[in-house]
């Protein structure tokens, strides 16, 4: 059946025959070969090849200068979302009131159990995100109920936060997973109670005017310097139960999860660069 539909689609697109006409086997073979053997061609590299080095050099547009941060601090063009001094850039997801999580003396914040998720006041599209988190000591419980939280891009696509150390669970829900969608390439957590880093590149999906998704988003995650998600496709939302959904959306907040089970996960040094 697959070959039949492939043939019909190709024939219709190329206008070779009407839907009633039979396609000769040799023609079908040629069309299949064109589909399978198609290659990428760059138009700017066609024509006569340059013979002088300066013919392939250009000096515009100028590349913007960004001063890198030091020891994980934000680069000069970043938007700092949490520097340890206040929760002013965050609100409660439930009712848009002030964020009710604990602000700690060490420059971190900790989930305040059962007060709900918090999210940024500002909305974002494509971003580079840096965020640091740690699971608490002493350890309590196991599986998905040990230091469970999550980083939600656009407020709906979750990168899992979990204390995975000596704590097996389903692999598409373990630390570093795109929840229920993509298993991480490695488990790269530091010891429980120490600070982890996530550096995340997120490109949002695109939708047409009728709300249909026409381009999937993607996520790359580097966990403590280790690549754990490599430009993976966002197939939709990341629900605990059911299939991913694709509601149309524009920019959205960064959201952090209160799992509602005294997770006690802490966060610090959160910044983004808009892409």
C-alpha positions in Angstrom: 0.0 0.0 0.0 2.9 2.4 0.7 4.3 2.1 -2.8 0.8 2.6 -4.3 0.3 5.9 -2.4 3.8 7.0 -3.2 3.3 6.5 -6.9 -0.1 8.2 -7.0 1.2 11.2 -5.1 4.2 11.6 -7.4 2.1 11.2 -10.5 -0.4 13.7 -9.4 2.2 16.2 -8.4 4.1 15.9 -11.7 1.0 15.9 -13.9 2.4 12.8 -15.8 -0.9 10.9 -16.0 -4.5 11.2 -15.0 -5.8 9.2 -12.0 -7.3 6.7 -14.4 -4.2 6.0 -16.4 -1.7 3.2 -15.6 1.8 4.2 -14.9 4.5 2.1 -16.7 6.9 0.3 -14.3 10.0 1.9 -15.8 8.5 5.4 -15.2 7.6 4.5 -11.6 11.1 3.3 -11.1 12.5 6.6 -12.4 10.3 8.7 -10.2 11.2 6.7 -7.1 14.8 7.1 -7.9 14.4 10.9 -8.2 12.7 11.0 -4.8 15.3 8.8 -3.1 18.4 10.3 -4.7 17.5 14.0 -4.4 20.4 16.1 -3.2 20.8 19.5 -1.7 22.1 22.1 -4.1 23.2 25.6 -3.1 22.4 28.2 -5.8 25.0 30.6 -4.6 27.7 28.1 -5.4 26.6 27.4 -8.9 28.0 28.9 -12.1 31.7 29.7 -12.6 33.8 28.9 -9.6 35.8 31.8 -8.2 39.6 31.7 -8.8 40.6 34.4 -6.3 40.2 34.1 -2.5 38.7 37.6 -2.1 35.8 36.6 -4.3 34.5 34.4 -1.5 35.1 36.9 1.3 32.5 39.4 2.6 32.5 41.9 5.4 28.8 42.7 6.0 26.7 42.4 8.0 28.8 43.1 11.1 28.6 40.5 13.8 27.3 41.8 17.1 29.7 41.8 20.0 28.6 39.8 23.0 30.7 39.8 26.2 30.6 36.3 27.7 29.6 35.8 31.3 32.1 34.5 33.8 31.6 31.3 35.7 28.1 30.8 34.5 26.9 34.4 34.8 24.8 35.9 32.1 26.4 37.2 28.9 26.0 40.9 28.1 23.0 40.6 25.8 21.0 38.2 28.1 17.8 38.8 29.9 18.3 37.9 33.5 15.2 36.2 34.9 16.5 35.3 38.3 19.7 36.6 40.0 18.9 35.6 43.5 17.7 39.0 44.8 13.9 38.8 44.1 11.1 37.0 42.4 9.9 40.2 40.8 10.1 38.7 37.2 7.9 35.7 38.2 4.2 35.2 38.9 2.0 32.3 40.0 0.8 30.3 37.0 -2.5 29.6 38.8 -3.7 33.2 39.2 -1.0 35.6 38.0 -0.3 36.8 41.6 3.1 37.2 43.0 5.3 34.1 43.0 5.1 32.4 46.4 8.3 30.2 46.2 11.0 30.5 48.9 13.7 33.1 48.3 16.9 31.8 49.9 19.9 33.7 51.4 22.3 31.8 49.1 20.8 33.4 46.0 18.5 30.5 45.0 14.8 29.9 45.2 13.1 26.7 46.3 9.7 25.3 45.3 7.1 26.1 48.0 5.1 22.9 48.2 1.6 23.0 46.8 1.7 26.8 46.0 1.7 25.9 42.3 3.9 26.5 39.3 5.6 29.8 38.7 6.3 31.5 35.3 8.0 34.5 33.9 6.0 37.7 33.3 7.7 38.0 30.0 6.9 35.8 27.0 9.5 34.3 24.7 9.8 32.5 21.4 13.1 31.0 20.3 15.7 31.2 23.1 19.0 30.1 24.5 18.3 29.3 28.2 20.7 28.8 31.1 19.3 27.5 34.3 20.8 25.8 37.4 19.0 23.5 39.8 19.6 21.0 42.6 17.8 18.3 44.3 17.7 18.4 48.1 19.3 16.5 50.9 18.3 14.4 52.8 16.9 12.2 50.0 13.3 11.3 50.4 11.0 8.9 48.4 11.8 7.3 45.1 10.9 7.2 41.4 9.0 10.2 40.1 8.4 11.5 43.6 12.0 12.2 44.4 12.9 15.9 43.7 10.6 16.1 40.7 10.2 19.5 38.9 10.4 20.6 35.3 11.4 23.4 33.0 8.5 24.2 30.6 9.5 26.0 27.4 6.7 28.2 26.0 4.9 27.1 29.2 3.9 23.7 27.7 7.0 21.6 26.6 8.8 20.0 29.6 12.4 19.3 30.1 12.4 16.9 33.1 14.1 17.8 36.4 14.5 14.8 38.8 16.9 13.3 41.3 18.0 10.3 39.2 20.9 9.1 41.3 20.3 5.5 42.3 16.7 6.1 41.4 15.4 4.2 38.4 12.2 5.3 36.6 10.8 5.1 33.0 13.5 6.5 30.8 11.3 8.9 28.8 10.6 10.5 32.1 14.0 10.5 33.7 16.2 13.6 34.3 17.1 15.3 31.0 14.2 13.8 29.1 11.8 15.7 27.0 9.0 14.4 29.1 7.2 11.3 27.6 8.8 12.1 24.2 12.6 11.8 24.0 14.9 9.7 26.1 18.2 11.5 27.0 21.4 10.4 25.3 23.1 10.2 28.7 22.5 10.5 32.4 24.8 13.3 33.4 23.6 14.4 36.9 26.0 15.5 39.6 25.7 14.0 43.1 22.4 14.7 45.0 22.5 18.1 46.7 25.0 19.7 44.2 24.1 22.1 41.5 23.2 20.9 38.0 23.2 23.1 34.9 20.9 23.0 31.9 21.8 24.9 28.8 18.9 24.7 26.4 18.4 25.8 22.8 14.7 26.1 21.9 13.1 26.8 18.6 9.3 27.2 18.7 6.9 25.5 16.3 5.1 27.4 13.6 1.4 27.3 12.8 -0.6 28.4 9.8 -3.6 30.8 9.9 -6.0 27.9 10.5 -4.0 26.7 13.6 -2.4 23.8 11.9 1.3 23.1 12.8 3.4 23.6 9.7 6.8 23.3 11.3 7.8 21.4 14.4 9.8 23.1 17.2 13.0 21.5 18.4 15.0 21.4 21.6 18.7 20.8 22.4 19.8 20.2 26.0 23.3 20.2 27.4 23.3 18.9 31.0 26.4 19.7 33.0 28.3 20.1 29.8 27.1 16.8 28.3 24.8 16.8 25.2 21.6 14.8 26.3 19.1 16.1 23.7 20.4 16.7 20.2 18.1 19.0 18.2 15.1 16.7 18.9 11.6 17.4 17.4 8.9 18.6 19.6 6.0 16.4 18.7 3.5 18.4 20.8 2.7 19.0 24.5 4.2 16.7 27.1 1.3 15.4 29.1 1.5 12.8 31.9 -1.5 10.9 30.3 -2.4 10.8 26.7 -0.9 11.8 23.3 1.0 15.1 22.6 -1.3 17.8 21.4 -0.5 20.8 19.1 -2.6 23.8 20.1 -1.6 26.8 18.1 0.4 29.4 20.1 2.8 32.3 19.8 5.3 33.3 22.4 4.9 32.0 25.9 6.4 32.1 29.4 9.2 30.0 30.9 7.5 27.9 33.6 8.9 26.0 36.6 7.0 23.2 38.1 5.7 22.6 41.6 5.1 18.8 41.5 3.0 19.0 44.7 4.9 16.3 46.6 7.3 18.4 48.7 9.9 18.1 45.9 12.1 20.9 47.5 14.0 21.5 44.2 16.0 24.7 44.1 16.9 27.0 41.1 19.4 29.8 40.6 21.1 31.8 37.9 18.4 31.8 35.2 18.9 33.8 32.0 17.9 33.7 28.4 19.1 35.1 25.1 16.4 35.7 22.5 17.3 34.1 19.2 
